[in-house]
């Protein structure tokens, strides 16, 4: 076990424990899993170095990230759930695996430590023989995760190390855990143009202030720069008719994006969930995907230039 620990050395009380630790633990498939753990007080984040996939965010005692009970943790297959990183291609890819290679490569731990707001860690991936066979470009990726009080920021930086330009697509494929799919909505999409993959790539404009999850949904909303509020996540209890308890608490999330113009909204619903071998057929009821990305049009990156995109997710509780 390799441990890197940074703690807050201030003498002021109360002290919030903040640290980043790399642990190795046996996985269900008989391989060792390398997990980077971030801790800020009682809140924690786990990131699997396979794909740099964030697989857990416990905030205020609630798990807010969905991980499939059938996720294949063999350091080979993409992990079903968490926040898979999509790069350099969104969706089907003639040159390599769906959604690109970033989510199935082993990443390295870079800088990590604490700041005034929380704890952070960087994971890095550079081109290698495997990636160049699919995508013949020289690059460095830095995936930064910052855990603060009640909030999580994940960002991706792309460096073009070559003497020629390249283009790419990138997306943070976040699976949010929900207690009951049909009670959850996502806002910030009204008036946005979207491509509907369920209806033959039809183009339309969203008219609803809050988009519900009441059927299969697979849409790419373009130029969706406004924050998205995702309601009833984590352990939220939904008030029922005749329920007068004031103890019912719901958690909502506000997702704010930087330089990630598009938002993908996805849930497989009943029939498609049955076709996914690494998802229990009933688990479609337990997550929504609201994915910040740059996918509607490829990003063009000049030689020796940098691109940066990020999302910040803030949790709020209410009765």
Beta strands, then each sheet from edge to edge (+ up, - down):
strand 1: 18-26
strand 2: 32-40
strand 3: 43-48
strand 4: 53-59
strand 5: 62-63
strand 6: 83-86
strand 7: 108-115
strand 8: 118-126
strand 9: 139-148
strand 10: 151-160
strand 11: 166-177
strand 12: 185-187
strand 13: 193-196
strand 14: 202-205
strand 15: 210-212
strand 16: 217-221
strand 17: 228-233
strand 18: 250-258
strand 19: 262-267
strand 20: 287-301
strand 21: 306-318
sheet 1: 1+ 2- 3+ 4- 5+
sheet 2: 6+ 11- 20+ 19- 16+ 13- 14+
sheet 3: 7+ 8- 9+ 10- 21+ 18- 17+
sheet 4: 12+ 15-
end
